[in-house]
Amino acid sequence: MFPEQIETDRLVLRRLSTENLSVREFYDICKPSPEMEEVTKYMPWKPHATMKPTQEFFEHREKLWDDGEEAAYFMVPKAGESGAGEFAGTATLHCDWEHRVGGLGTWLRKAYWGRGYSGERAAALMQLAFDRLDLEYVKVTHHTENEKSKRAIEKYIEAHGGQRDATLRNWLPYENHVSDQVYHSVSQSQWREAVDGRPKAAFTEVIDHAE
């Protein structure tokens, strides 16, 4: 159902699985550090104190993929980009089939902030949601205090014909509180009108790991 790999102008999105990235590699990125404390400040999760939550994270992602509920990728900048070939962050599309809505999620390592990668990733996953999966809407939310996400989301939502819809009060649980979230959405018809004539991302169905 989901492509194993997606290529955009500057990024490669590879399936987040133990065939493509080891638990140890992911833990070494997500373990406690000043950088990860900043990265996760507005996230509903915290740096992984041990490898156990990292292993559980991979197991959960792979089950959601196999069940057709979520496509999870990690992003790698292409040649010519600073940090080419390195892990830059994650990108997810969660599918609510009952309501025909796809939910976008992402986080980036601090070295990759400010490059427009969030918008490039969002464009590719909207293409997956609408062209491949025929979902009717794509949604994305952000913490009301997260100004960086706010600016990035407003930019790519507007570029794809969507809008801010609402502020959702006490919507997302964090460690010791429940946060308000700002909700944005794009419909399939809005997206098709906005991207008509634009280049599209390339989907790769199967990766031969024996090569």
Steps between C-alpha positions, in 0.01 A plus 500: 500500500771747598814556289821387664680817393404850383736740322447875489721775361736501800398204718466125504231365734578138592268266683569515875577134566781290640594402143590862428609633840614312808345545841844601629539772234158644582561484874834681461310786334202502739678447832509790747710797391459880499411479129226240550357687797454798267368286212237334720398811695158513327474128424280253693809282560837548663854378418541126549668433833581139401481287186175337618269784384699514174437130437131541587479800267632294208269209576197731513594679175547172316164366623321818390666472158402134460143580608476784246447762771818708476790561264812595699822617337833653596638783291846512343628805309619427146848560361576871480318575826690567822486177701427291190430137584446568870185444705315835503169410667180301460185541292168322552159476339237347730188376319157529660316286246159537667508879452727491189748738661879486501694655788850639444775477761869588498804602698842617385840502664605854583773512233227466235264771624431796273562322169140449391524122539175487696309649207674275247413194708139619541460544123617143440270352765201698372569348159502157662177573690305638206647338186578155637262451792206716382445656842268799513691722743847543645530660843785625712509651849758684705543607861366854543837620633714343227579798277743313272241235416232766464698687233596185311148354504329822399738530205449152355130483582441825311717378211270198464171686518409424861424704807506525878176354632496521879676503833439171678488555875667245733563275201837327535634345823856585599690379806324714760240698307271495198584751228288705265566423133444706185331296225558552126368300206512462121231326294581284201330747265693794648824306462434401138426858402808632680754247365377479140811502281752476783770226506412197711700281736620158381372190679702176522289196580758241605861532615730200444706486821710217360672727248 
